[in-house]
Amino acid sequence: MIKNVILDFGDVLINLDKSATAKAMVQHGFTEVTPNLESLFQNYEKGLMASSDFLNEVSSHFPKASREYLTQAWNSILLDFPEHRLEFIEQLAAENQYKMILLSNTNDLHIECVKKQMGIERFNRFKNAFDVFYLSYEMGMRKPDAEIFDFVLQENRLTPEETFFVDDVTENTDSASNLGIHVWNLQVGKEDITQLKSKL
């Protein structure tokens, strides 16, 4: 029996345009995510560097782009958070049937942008729907590393067999599944989180 529901944020609740940042940076010479950039992005998602240091580092790769442009390009991935999804998780929380946990790979700049786009009142509605609200940059860990799932299970005394995890990234659901957690690898554009109960 499922007692705990862990939800991803991006493309499960909030809509993303995952190619937007790359498109915005093409005019500044961006061609691909190099191992250096990949490592930089992951370190920032783990909160291993401050936003100012992150922007300095990105700036060194794209010296002609202004700091403001880099920030806008970085945040351009973030689209809307549909009201029907917000109402769905609020309703789920109100039913009090499951322990509700958010587990998101994200970073300081993105969360600050989300707060501005949603407005603080609506952001708080979102946050308050969860019993626990985990953001990778505050944890020093990120998906799909097993340590982040182990941490969430142990910290909340969850049994994997009683836990259901939803994420749109296959590597993340595979990692959770390897620990015995039930998973739904949500297909963006074909499925919606509001179908959750039919998957539990």
Sequence and secondary structure as in RCSB ss.txt:
>XXXX:A:sequence
MIKNVILDFGDVLINLDKSATAKAMVQHGFTEVTPNLESLFQNYEKGLMASSDFLNEVSSHFPKASREYLTQAWN
SILLDFPEHRLEFIEQLAAENQYKMILLSNTNDLHIECVKKQMGIERFNRFKNAFDVFYLSYEMGMRKPDAEIFD
FVLQENRLTPEETFFVDDVTENTDSASNLGIHVWNLQVGKEDITQLKSKL
>XXXX:A:secstr
   EEEE  BTTTB B TTHHHHHHGGGT  S  HHHHHHHHHHHTT S HHHHHHHHHHHSTTS HHHHHHHHH
TTB    HHHHHHHHHHHHHT SEEEEEE   HHHHHHHHHHH HHHHHHHHHT SEEEEHHHHT  TT HHHHH
HHHHHTT  GGGEEEEES HHHHHHHHHTT EEEE  BTTB GGGHHHH 
